[in-house]
Amino acid sequence: MPTSAKYLLIGSVETYSGKSATVLGLSHQLKQKGLDIAYGKPLGTCLNASAGTIIEEDVQFITQSLQLPENRVAQTLLALNEVSVQKRLRGEDTTNYQQSLVQQYLQIPRGDLVLLEGAGDLSEGYLFGLSLLQVAAVLDADVLLVHRYKSLLSVETLLSAKQLIGDRLIGIVINEVPAEQLEVGNNVLRPFLEQQGIPVLAMLPKSDLLGSVSVGELVKQLNAEVLCRSDRLDLLVETLAIGAMNVNSAVKYFRKRRNKAVVTGGDRVEIQQAALETSTQCLILTGKLPPPAFILNRAEELEIPILSVDLDTLTTVEIVDRTFGQVRVHEPLKVECIRQLMSEHFDIDRLLSQLGLNPAAALS
């Protein structure tokens, strides 16, 4: 084989665990260590079909963020969706994707280390021979697992993942650990996992900024009409508030929440007014009722977008909630934040020694 690069497959046991963010933070550190890195995501899941070609949004974003040259980006082999699964089940797609994997990923020289982004969970892609374990076996890759912390019950998921992945698992990143759980995470969970042969390379504290959603993303998910300040859709929303109470209660409630989106009826003018005078990133008005001119003018002045949706409050809140659960890192501010978190909390030297890579030579 012409390539002598090492392969590190970044996987997770459930979707939206923070793999892309980990790739971004990690590659920044690896580049600082002088390593020549490449990136690939064999199985595409965040697709944007434009002009007849399929673009993997994560691949595009990470390639741009890391300023990787073309020969350091391996192509996505398959778009995973209903259509591709149906073709496979009907026998219309008989491609040997593991062979494509060898051709695209192994037979082209790609620097010192190839970072691969795995599927959403351990079984995704299995039908095509592209699940995490299958890809790891074909490429002889080490595996780094990213796991979103929910409680100490996370330990069971991680132990069963270790059982499945075996010696290829060279470490885990536990992220989104709430501040009040960091102590028990570090003093109880971490030592236990280490005893079980699971190296904990990072425990990343929960960050409101990383969990935030851009106003533009909310517009897209809600299919909303932007009534003013369409130039401020890059604002990041960290919390959601519902303006359904009386105005005095609303003011107290609004003051406690930072960088929020407020969902309220188009007819609740006094609530809209209260929201605009506190830390609000956008107003979402339900029921398709336009706000009065003075509210629009005030929002213009304060640079707060107002969105109008043809939905009831409950449906609107459900969609916004779901969007928070599927947060992506495609904003420069978030990239900066993840780099900082990883440089403070991720043990890069331990990872490199696990991989058998010694960057000292590259730095001298």
WORAVEN-V729505 format. One record per residue. N is the residue number from 1. RES is the residue in three letters. PHI is phi as a letter, one per 30 degrees, with the letter a starting at -180 (* if undefined). Layout:
# WORAVEN-V729505
N_RES_PHI + N_RES_PHI
This chain:
# WORAVEN-V729505
1_MET_* + 2_PRO_d + 3_THR_c + 4_SER_c + 5_ALA_d + 6_LYS_d + 7_TYR_b + 8_LEU_b + 9_LEU_c + 10_ILE_c + 11_GLY_b + 12_SER_a + 13_VAL_c + 14_GLU_b + 15_THR_d + 16_TYR_h + 17_SER_c + 18_GLY_j + 19_LYS_d + 20_SER_d + 21_ALA_d + 22_THR_d + 23_VAL_e + 24_LEU_d + 25_GLY_d + 26_LEU_d + 27_SER_d + 28_HIS_d + 29_GLN_d + 30_LEU_d + 31_LYS_d + 32_GLN_d + 33_LYS_d + 34_GLY_i + 35_LEU_d + 36_ASP_c + 37_ILE_c + 38_ALA_b + 39_TYR_b + 40_GLY_a + 41_LYS_b + 42_PRO_e + 43_LEU_c + 44_GLY_d + 45_THR_b + 46_CYS_c + 47_LEU_c + 48_ASN_b + 49_ALA_d + 50_SER_b + 51_ALA_h + 52_GLY_i + 53_THR_c + 54_ILE_c + 55_ILE_c + 56_GLU_d + 57_GLU_d + 58_ASP_d + 59_VAL_d + 60_GLN_d + 61_PHE_d + 62_ILE_d + 63_THR_e + 64_GLN_d + 65_SER_d + 66_LEU_c + 67_GLN_h + 68_LEU_d + 69_PRO_d + 70_GLU_e + 71_ASN_d + 72_ARG_c + 73_VAL_b + 74_ALA_d + 75_GLN_d + 76_THR_d + 77_LEU_d + 78_LEU_a + 79_ALA_c + 80_LEU_d + 81_ASN_a + 82_GLU_e + 83_VAL_d + 84_SER_d + 85_VAL_d + 86_GLN_d + 87_LYS_d + 88_ARG_d + 89_LEU_d + 90_ARG_d + 91_GLY_i + 92_GLU_d + 93_ASP_c + 94_THR_c + 95_THR_e + 96_ASN_d + 97_TYR_d + 98_GLN_d + 99_GLN_d + 100_SER_d + 101_LEU_d + 102_VAL_d + 103_GLN_d + 104_GLN_d + 105_TYR_c + 106_LEU_c + 107_GLN_c + 108_ILE_c + 109_PRO_d + 110_ARG_b + 111_GLY_i + 112_ASP_d + 113_LEU_b + 114_VAL_c + 115_LEU_d + 116_LEU_c + 117_GLU_c + 118_GLY_d + 119_ALA_d + 120_GLY_d + 121_ASP_b + 122_LEU_d + 123_SER_c + 124_GLU_e + 125_GLY_j + 126_TYR_e + 127_LEU_e + 128_PHE_c + 129_GLY_i + 130_LEU_b + 131_SER_d + 132_LEU_e + 133_LEU_d + 134_GLN_d + 135_VAL_d + 136_ALA_e + 137_ALA_d + 138_VAL_d + 139_LEU_c + 140_ASP_h + 141_ALA_c + 142_ASP_d + 143_VAL_c + 144_LEU_c + 145_LEU_c + 146_VAL_c + 147_HIS_b + 148_ARG_d + 149_TYR_d + 150_LYS_c + 151_SER_a + 152_LEU_d + 153_LEU_d + 154_SER_e + 155_VAL_e + 156_GLU_d + 157_THR_e + 158_LEU_d + 159_LEU_d + 160_SER_d + 161_ALA_d + 162_LYS_d + 163_GLN_e + 164_LEU_d + 165_ILE_d + 166_GLY_i + 167_ASP_d + 168_ARG_d + 169_LEU_d + 170_ILE_c + 171_GLY_l + 172_ILE_b + 173_VAL_c + 174_ILE_c + 175_ASN_c + 176_GLU_h + 177_VAL_d + 178_PRO_d + 179_ALA_e + 180_GLU_d + 181_GLN_c + 182_LEU_d + 183_GLU_d + 184_VAL_d + 185_GLY_d + 186_ASN_d + 187_ASN_c + 188_VAL_c + 189_LEU_d + 190_ARG_e + 191_PRO_d + 192_PHE_d + 193_LEU_d + 194_GLU_d + 195_GLN_d + 196_GLN_d + 197_GLY_i + 198_ILE_c + 199_PRO_d + 200_VAL_c + 201_LEU_d + 202_ALA_a + 203_MET_b + 204_LEU_c + 205_PRO_d + 206_LYS_d + 207_SER_b + 208_ASP_d + 209_LEU_d + 210_LEU_d + 211_GLY_d + 212_SER_d + 213_VAL_b + 214_SER_d + 215_VAL_e + 216_GLY_e + 217_GLU_d + 218_LEU_d + 219_VAL_e + 220_LYS_d + 221_GLN_d + 222_LEU_c + 223_ASN_h + 224_ALA_d + 225_GLU_c + 226_VAL_c + 227_LEU_d + 228_CYS_a + 229_ARG_h + 230_SER_d + 231_ASP_d + 232_ARG_c + 233_LEU_d + 234_ASP_d + 235_LEU_d + 236_LEU_c + 237_VAL_c + 238_GLU_c + 239_THR_b + 240_LEU_c + 241_ALA_b + 242_ILE_c + 243_GLY_c + 244_ALA_c + 245_MET_c + 246_ASN_d + 247_VAL_d + 248_ASN_d + 249_SER_d + 250_ALA_d + 251_VAL_d + 252_LYS_e + 253_TYR_d + 254_PHE_d + 255_ARG_d + 256_LYS_d + 257_ARG_c + 258_ARG_c + 259_ASN_h + 260_LYS_c + 261_ALA_c + 262_VAL_c + 263_VAL_c + 264_THR_a + 265_GLY_d + 266_GLY_d + 267_ASP_c + 268_ARG_c + 269_VAL_d + 270_GLU_d + 271_ILE_d + 272_GLN_e + 273_GLN_d + 274_ALA_d + 275_ALA_d + 276_LEU_d + 277_GLU_d + 278_THR_b + 279_SER_d + 280_THR_c + 281_GLN_c + 282_CYS_a + 283_LEU_c + 284_ILE_c + 285_LEU_c + 286_THR_c + 287_GLY_i + 288_LYS_h + 289_LEU_c + 290_PRO_d + 291_PRO_d + 292_PRO_d + 293_ALA_e + 294_PHE_d + 295_ILE_d + 296_LEU_d + 297_ASN_d + 298_ARG_d + 299_ALA_d + 300_GLU_e + 301_GLU_e + 302_LEU_d + 303_GLU_h + 304_ILE_c + 305_PRO_d + 306_ILE_c + 307_LEU_c + 308_SER_c + 309_VAL_b + 310_ASP_c + 311_LEU_b + 312_ASP_d + 313_THR_d + 314_LEU_d + 315_THR_d + 316_THR_e + 317_VAL_d + 318_GLU_d + 319_ILE_d + 320_VAL_d + 321_ASP_e + 322_ARG_d + 323_THR_d + 324_PHE_d + 325_GLY_d + 326_GLN_b + 327_VAL_d + 328_ARG_c + 329_VAL_c + 330_HIS_d + 331_GLU_b + 332_PRO_e + 333_LEU_d + 334_LYS_d + 335_VAL_d + 336_GLU_d + 337_CYS_d + 338_ILE_d + 339_ARG_d + 340_GLN_d + 341_LEU_e + 342_MET_d + 343_SER_d + 344_GLU_d + 345_HIS_c + 346_PHE_c + 347_ASP_d + 348_ILE_d + 349_ASP_d + 350_ARG_d + 351_LEU_d + 352_LEU_d + 353_SER_d + 354_GLN_d + 355_LEU_d + 356_GLY_i + 357_LEU_c + 358_ASN_c + 359_PRO_d + 360_ALA_e + 361_ALA_d + 362_ALA_d + 363_LEU_d + 364_SER_d
